[in-house]
């Protein structure tokens, strides 16, 4: 008489002993229809060759999964296990320092007043243009190292501090070179339309033409960028100028993103949604029409992700925070990011953004955890690869020195990371979590 047995799932990495495994599935909701992190109590996760092959309870693990010869078995010892974080809005390569400008703002100058006085983005552009390639690569590597220590395994990296054809392409080439040798996945974005460079003062349309006719085609031809972004704001670019930039990118195969409604309302959110932007970012001054646009589907594409950047709002100290609660209640998908940059948000602590999501934006713990994992991955159109612990996805896995997911936004300013696995390989081991 023949008997059949369920075949073993073989794994080269097994993490067991988790108090909670937070899966953060894209469609994760609880029994009442609210967003959920997909918590598995007393859970475990297994991977093989850099991909997740099994997720479930530890009791089921012993019956279904077998460790391959030479594989690693790790006991999380009652810690939280969750997906690697996704940083979906950062400005990674730049040179210089703007600490003095911060003190100007402390004394009462606004961000736009500093910029009009020759500071702001223009000062970083000047420093970045002068910096040799190797200096920029070294800066980018160190910043990626720091992100990785904070549990970030995927980073979006914008250009935007070159603001000339050669300099913007150079920044994207820096990202390409650094990404080849670093464990963290780097997702490059062309932000040629960041602000009008000084040499194009009073000639914004001429600069937009340069971005559309030369910068975007070169970045696309050299396969240096996945996304094309612009800054829609007073002192930067108008809605129609940004439309031209995003449409030029679409013609070259670059997916659109937009900085919109950060310091004032201009209607950029509605325009970007109409063009099928993957995300619209900042949104501190988003109007009801913009929120409605973020729930609509254009041309068969899904609605944009709203990427909120509370660190920039906090650091600038101007105006109120984005209406996250109103957005979520309206059905908008919300991600959180650091907006890491030298002027308005010089932090790489994505955990702190989760705290701000709760304390300032009135999001729940479940919502902010999703906002730095699966929703952030969706803001990079990578939610089929990263951002959740699901079979087939990359084995980007964190083990935190917390026993409950609810502690993530509660213990603010800390770095809770104990271990980081990227593509199933351990890349960070911290024996004293919480020390920065």
NUZATI-137880 format. One line per 4 residues: number of its first residue (from 1); their letters; for each residue x, y, z of C-alpha. Coordinates in Angstrom, 2 decimals. Example, Ala and Ser with C-alpha at 12.3 -4.5 7.8 and 13.67 -1.06 7.14 Angstrom:
BEGIN
1) AS) 12.30,-4.50,7.80  13.67,-1.06,7.14
***
This chain:
BEGIN
1) XXXX) 0.00,0.00,0.00  1.47,3.31,-1.05  1.44,6.31,1.25  1.94,9.91,0.24
5) XXXX) 3.61,12.56,2.35  3.71,16.30,1.91  7.16,17.14,0.53  9.44,19.24,2.70
9) XXXX) 10.05,22.86,1.81  13.81,23.28,1.82  15.32,26.50,3.12  18.82,27.88,3.54
13) XXXX) 17.62,30.41,6.16  15.06,29.82,8.91  14.15,32.44,11.48  12.07,31.00,14.29
17) XXXX) 11.08,32.04,17.79  9.43,35.34,16.82  6.92,36.81,19.25  5.23,38.31,16.19
21) XXXX) 5.86,38.03,12.47  4.42,41.10,10.74  3.75,40.06,7.14  2.42,43.45,5.86
25) XXXX) 0.64,41.95,2.86  -0.64,44.37,0.24  -4.26,43.31,0.72  -3.96,42.87,4.46
29) XXXX) -7.09,43.80,6.42  -8.59,42.63,9.68  -12.07,41.22,10.19  -13.51,44.73,10.39
33) XXXX) -11.94,45.81,7.11  -9.20,47.96,8.62  -5.62,47.93,7.37  -3.63,45.19,9.04
37) XXXX) 0.02,44.19,9.40  -0.92,40.51,9.15  0.41,39.54,12.56  1.39,35.91,13.14
41) XXXX) 1.95,35.17,16.83  4.77,32.72,17.64  5.78,32.91,14.01  8.64,31.94,11.74
45) XXXX) 9.88,32.66,8.21  12.09,30.69,5.81  13.93,31.56,2.61  16.06,29.93,-0.05
49) XXXX) 18.45,31.60,-2.48  17.29,35.06,-1.43  13.53,34.47,-1.77  10.93,33.74,0.88
53) XXXX) 9.65,30.17,0.62  7.51,29.87,3.74  5.82,32.03,6.42  3.71,30.72,9.28
57) XXXX) 3.56,29.58,12.89  6.52,27.89,14.53  4.41,24.83,15.27  3.79,24.38,11.55
61) XXXX) 7.43,25.12,10.70  8.68,21.85,12.15  6.21,19.86,10.06  6.70,21.67,6.74
65) XXXX) 10.21,23.13,6.44  13.65,21.53,6.48  16.97,23.36,6.75  19.37,22.56,3.94
69) XXXX) 22.91,21.44,4.64  25.02,24.52,5.41  21.96,26.70,6.02  21.36,29.10,8.92
73) XXXX) 18.81,28.60,11.69  18.31,31.68,13.87  16.21,31.96,17.02  14.62,35.43,17.28
77) XXXX) 14.11,34.70,20.99  10.77,36.49,21.36  11.54,39.43,19.08  9.46,40.99,16.29
81) XXXX) 10.21,39.87,12.72  9.06,42.07,9.84  9.91,43.10,6.27  12.89,45.29,5.48
85) XXXX) 11.94,48.97,5.41  11.48,50.82,2.14  12.70,54.43,1.92  10.62,55.81,-0.94
89) XXXX) 11.69,59.48,-1.05  15.31,60.46,-0.45  17.99,62.72,-1.88  21.06,60.55,-1.46
93) XXXX) 24.01,62.21,-3.25  24.98,65.78,-2.42  27.83,67.69,-0.80  28.04,70.58,1.64
97) XXXX) 26.30,71.54,4.86  23.36,73.82,5.66  23.50,73.99,9.44  23.89,77.79,9.31
101) XXXX) 20.67,78.07,7.29  18.87,76.12,9.98  19.89,78.77,12.49  18.62,81.47,10.11
105) XXXX) 15.24,79.76,10.14  15.37,79.43,13.92  15.81,83.21,13.98  12.66,83.67,11.90
109) XXXX) 13.56,83.34,8.21  11.26,81.13,6.15  12.49,78.38,3.87  11.59,80.47,0.82
113) XXXX) 13.31,83.57,2.23  16.51,81.59,2.73  16.24,80.33,-0.84  15.64,83.83,-2.22
117) XXXX) 18.78,85.02,-0.38  20.88,82.53,-2.34  20.76,79.69,0.16  18.60,76.61,0.12
121) XXXX) 18.85,74.19,-2.77  21.10,76.57,-4.72  23.81,76.40,-2.05  23.77,72.59,-2.11
125) XXXX) 23.94,72.65,-5.92  27.05,74.81,-5.75  28.77,72.46,-3.29  27.71,69.34,-5.16
129) XXXX) 28.94,70.59,-8.51  32.38,71.19,-6.99  32.63,67.78,-5.37  34.65,65.09,-7.22
133) XXXX) 32.88,61.91,-8.27  34.63,59.81,-5.64  33.55,62.18,-2.88  29.93,61.88,-3.96
137) XXXX) 30.23,58.10,-4.20  31.74,57.97,-0.70  28.92,60.13,0.68  26.31,57.93,-0.98
141) XXXX) 27.91,54.72,0.33  28.04,56.01,3.90  24.42,57.13,3.72  23.34,53.75,2.37
145) XXXX) 25.28,52.09,5.21  23.38,54.22,7.71  20.03,53.48,6.10  20.86,49.77,6.25
149) XXXX) 21.69,49.99,9.97  18.23,51.48,10.43  16.72,48.46,8.71  16.16,50.02,5.28
153) XXXX) 16.76,47.50,2.50  15.41,49.50,-0.48  16.15,53.19,-1.07  14.81,55.57,-3.71
157) XXXX) 17.56,58.04,-4.64  16.79,61.33,-6.38  19.20,63.50,-8.32  18.35,67.22,-8.26
161) XXXX) 21.49,68.82,-6.89  23.29,69.13,-10.22  20.71,71.08,-12.26  22.61,70.91,-15.52
165) XXXX) 22.68,68.20,-18.15  26.13,66.87,-17.26  25.73,67.23,-13.50  22.35,65.50,-13.29
169) XXXX) 23.60,62.61,-15.40  26.70,62.47,-13.18  24.58,62.08,-10.03  22.59,59.25,-11.61
173) XXXX) 25.86,57.58,-12.62  27.02,57.85,-8.99  23.88,55.96,-7.96  24.49,53.32,-10.61
177) XXXX) 28.10,52.81,-9.49  27.32,52.68,-5.78  24.34,50.35,-6.25  26.51,47.77,-7.99
181) XXXX) 28.56,47.17,-4.86  26.07,47.77,-2.03  23.56,45.32,-0.52  20.75,47.90,-0.39
185) XXXX) 18.63,48.14,-3.53  18.88,51.65,-5.00  16.00,52.94,-7.11  17.16,55.99,-9.13
189) XXXX) 14.93,58.99,-9.86  15.74,61.91,-12.13  14.79,65.17,-10.41  16.13,67.57,-13.03
193) XXXX) 13.22,69.93,-12.36  14.07,70.49,-8.69  14.43,74.29,-8.87  15.55,76.72,-11.56
197) XXXX) 19.37,76.93,-11.45  20.96,80.36,-11.02  22.21,80.46,-14.61  18.59,80.20,-15.78
201) XXXX) 17.20,82.90,-13.47  14.13,84.49,-15.09  14.31,81.80,-17.82  12.46,78.93,-16.20
205) XXXX) 10.82,77.83,-19.45  14.22,77.55,-21.12  15.42,75.31,-18.31  12.29,73.18,-18.54
209) XXXX) 13.02,72.78,-22.24  16.56,71.57,-21.40  15.15,69.03,-18.94  12.56,67.76,-21.43
213) XXXX) 14.63,67.74,-24.61  18.06,66.67,-23.34  18.20,65.59,-19.71  15.30,63.14,-19.73
217) XXXX) 16.24,61.50,-23.07  19.86,60.98,-21.93  18.86,59.51,-18.58  16.45,57.16,-20.33
221) XXXX) 18.88,56.19,-23.09  21.57,55.32,-20.56  19.02,53.50,-18.36  20.06,55.60,-15.37
225) XXXX) 16.61,56.32,-13.92  13.36,54.51,-13.34  11.34,57.56,-12.29  11.06,61.19,-13.38
229) XXXX) 10.17,63.77,-10.73  9.57,67.53,-10.45  8.98,70.10,-7.70  5.64,71.87,-8.15
233) XXXX) 5.85,74.87,-5.85  6.13,78.65,-5.77  9.81,79.42,-6.28  10.24,76.18,-8.23
237) XXXX) 7.96,75.15,-11.13  4.34,75.77,-12.10  1.76,73.06,-12.64  2.03,73.42,-16.42
241) XXXX) 5.83,73.34,-16.38  5.72,70.17,-14.26  3.18,68.67,-16.63  5.59,69.16,-19.52
245) XXXX) 8.39,67.51,-17.54  6.30,64.49,-16.53  4.88,64.05,-20.03  8.39,64.18,-21.50
249) XXXX) 9.42,61.44,-19.09  6.46,59.29,-20.03  7.45,59.54,-23.68  10.87,58.14,-22.73
253) XXXX) 9.51,55.39,-20.49  10.23,57.05,-17.13  7.46,56.68,-14.57  6.15,59.97,-13.11
257) XXXX) 6.38,61.21,-9.54  5.75,64.70,-8.19  6.64,66.91,-5.22  3.34,68.74,-4.69
261) XXXX) 1.42,70.92,-2.23  4.30,71.12,0.25  4.41,74.81,1.14  1.30,75.99,-0.69
265) XXXX) -1.58,74.63,-2.73  -1.04,74.76,-6.50  -3.05,71.86,-7.89  -0.09,69.66,-8.70
269) XXXX) -1.67,66.64,-7.05  -4.60,66.68,-9.43  -2.33,67.04,-12.47  -0.01,64.21,-11.40
273) XXXX) -2.94,61.93,-10.69  -4.35,62.66,-14.13  -1.04,61.56,-15.68  -1.01,58.32,-13.68
277) XXXX) 1.84,59.23,-11.32  3.11,56.35,-9.21  3.24,58.66,-6.22  2.58,62.25,-5.22
281) XXXX) 4.76,63.41,-2.33  4.58,65.95,0.56  0.89,67.02,0.33  0.88,69.19,3.47
285) XXXX) -1.49,71.60,1.69  -3.46,69.10,-0.38  -7.02,70.22,-1.13  -10.14,68.08,-1.14
289) XXXX) -9.92,67.91,-4.93  -6.38,66.54,-4.64  -7.42,63.92,-2.12  -10.25,62.85,-4.40
293) XXXX) -7.79,62.64,-7.31  -5.60,60.28,-5.29  -8.42,57.76,-5.18  -9.10,57.82,-8.91
297) XXXX) -7.63,55.52,-11.53  -6.26,57.09,-14.70  -5.80,55.20,-17.95  -6.10,51.78,-16.40
301) XXXX) -3.31,52.51,-13.88  -3.86,52.32,-10.14  -4.26,55.49,-8.11  -1.05,57.21,-6.92
305) XXXX) 0.37,56.52,-3.49  0.44,59.55,-1.19  3.97,59.78,0.21  3.88,61.92,3.35
309) XXXX) 7.06,63.45,4.76  6.41,64.60,8.33  10.12,65.02,9.05  10.33,67.90,6.58
313) XXXX) 7.24,69.56,8.06  8.68,69.17,11.56  12.15,70.47,10.65  10.93,73.45,8.64
317) XXXX) 8.43,74.42,11.33  6.14,76.06,8.78  2.45,75.23,8.51  0.57,72.09,9.41
321) XXXX) 1.02,68.43,8.60  -0.54,66.58,5.68  -4.16,65.48,6.29  -3.29,61.80,6.55
325) XXXX) -6.39,60.76,8.49  -8.64,62.39,5.92  -6.72,60.68,3.11  -6.84,57.21,4.62
329) XXXX) -10.51,57.53,5.48  -11.14,58.51,1.84  -9.37,55.37,0.61  -5.97,56.86,-0.29
333) XXXX) -2.95,54.59,0.16  -0.40,56.39,2.34  3.35,55.83,2.64  5.84,57.57,4.92
337) XXXX) 9.41,58.55,4.14  12.26,60.59,5.61  12.74,62.96,2.65  16.42,62.72,3.63
341) XXXX) 18.12,65.86,2.27  20.49,68.58,3.52  17.99,71.40,3.89  14.53,70.40,5.05
345) XXXX) 14.96,66.92,6.55  18.52,65.83,7.38  17.54,62.55,9.05  17.73,58.92,7.98
349) XXXX) 15.61,57.54,10.82  12.54,56.06,9.17  11.37,54.69,12.54  11.04,58.30,13.72
353) XXXX) 8.76,59.00,10.76  6.53,56.17,11.98  6.25,57.89,15.36  5.41,61.19,13.68
357) XXXX) 2.82,59.37,11.60  1.06,58.45,14.84  1.66,61.55,16.94  1.29,64.24,14.25
361) XXXX) -0.70,62.62,11.45  -3.02,60.55,13.68  -2.29,57.31,11.90  -2.55,54.02,13.79
365) XXXX) 0.39,51.77,14.59  -0.78,49.30,11.95  -1.04,52.08,9.35  2.44,53.49,9.99
369) XXXX) 4.08,50.07,9.91  2.47,49.43,6.54  3.45,52.96,5.44  7.17,52.21,5.81
373) XXXX) 6.95,48.75,4.25  4.34,47.64,1.71  2.84,51.07,0.94  6.32,52.55,0.50
377) XXXX) 7.14,49.67,-1.85  3.99,50.50,-3.84  5.23,54.11,-4.10  8.19,52.66,-6.01
381) XXXX) 6.08,50.20,-8.01  8.01,47.41,-6.27  5.28,45.95,-4.08  5.45,42.70,-6.03
385) XXXX) 9.10,42.30,-4.94  9.62,43.90,-1.51  7.74,45.42,1.41  6.07,42.29,2.79
389) XXXX) 6.91,38.79,3.94  5.22,36.67,1.29  6.30,33.57,-0.58  8.22,34.50,-3.73
393) XXXX) 9.30,37.94,-2.59  12.84,39.00,-1.71  14.01,37.77,1.67  14.51,41.26,3.07
397) XXXX) 13.87,40.60,6.75  14.33,42.54,9.99  14.49,41.29,13.54  13.77,44.03,16.08
401) XXXX) 14.67,44.14,19.74  10.97,44.64,20.51  8.43,42.04,21.58  5.38,43.74,19.98
405) XXXX) 4.81,45.69,16.79  2.93,48.34,18.77  6.28,49.36,20.28  7.59,50.51,16.89
409) XXXX) 6.01,54.00,16.87  5.87,54.19,20.68  9.62,54.18,21.41  10.50,57.23,19.37
413) XXXX) 13.95,58.17,18.14  15.34,54.69,18.80  16.86,52.27,16.33  15.30,48.92,17.28
417) XXXX) 17.18,46.83,14.70  18.85,43.67,16.01  19.47,41.87,12.69  18.99,42.77,9.01
421) XXXX) 18.84,40.18,6.23  19.03,41.35,2.62  18.22,38.78,-0.05  18.48,36.15,2.66
425) XXXX) 21.99,37.18,3.76  22.77,38.82,7.07  24.08,42.35,6.48  23.62,43.96,9.91
429) XXXX) 24.25,42.51,13.38  23.69,44.90,16.30  24.16,43.59,19.79  23.07,46.82,21.48
433) XXXX) 19.92,48.01,19.69  18.44,51.35,20.65  21.81,53.14,20.72  21.35,54.93,17.37
***
